[in-house]
Amino acid sequence: MRRRTALTVTALSAAVLLTACSADDDSAKPTSTPKASASQAKQVTPAERLAQLMITKADISGKEVQEVDDEFVFAKSPDEVTVDKPACAPLAYAMNQLPLGDPQADLTRYVSGGMNDPFTYITLTTYADGGAQSTMADLSKAVDACGDGFTAKGNSTSTYDSVTAEEPAAPAGDETVAFNATMTFRGASHTLHTQAVRSADVIAVYFSVNGLAIANAQPSDAKLSTAVVKLQNGKLG
């Protein structure tokens, strides 16, 4: 949800090679070698890479792709979240647009078609070698361990009544984990859907919620937008 990773750019330093001239007794024969300088090369940082992979408004007709306002976040980092069952922490992070595991960078956007439509949140994270695989394994274990629900506290408190594995909205990548969670707010029941897709060292987490229904104490079952999930999966390769 936040771009906390500092951007770093490295460049190769330039080097100039000079050779002297030589001469014999009869005539001077100047010789030289051309200047050889290493061109400055900008490396794409993990944060820049995620920005290139994230879908934009230009990619999807009739939808808005927007940044998330920090004022309304559940927490600004995983460190600000406490979970009554530690094994369930990855689920709390996934459903609140917080990075899973120990990523090199993360980026969150949300896609909406209007106030009456459910929002689909997309959180992209990239990892060092092996980090993405272990992160997906931890998420899968959390789904299995937290079927009877859990409570997470950040800027507010969210109590999830149950967690159930489910079929993904759009299978893709090297592996996929999908689950739904139920919660009750002001007497109304809500079903929230989450899907994580790993493509090499990048993980995309999709989460859907009908905020208007929750605010109005109306039951909701906000399905993930298959079109959005397929579009973003396509950009991951």
Summary of the structure (lengths in Angstrom):
residues: 237
radius of gyration: 24.7
end to end distance: 22.3
largest distance: 104.0
contacts: 710
relative contact order: 0.15
helix: 24%
strand: 30%
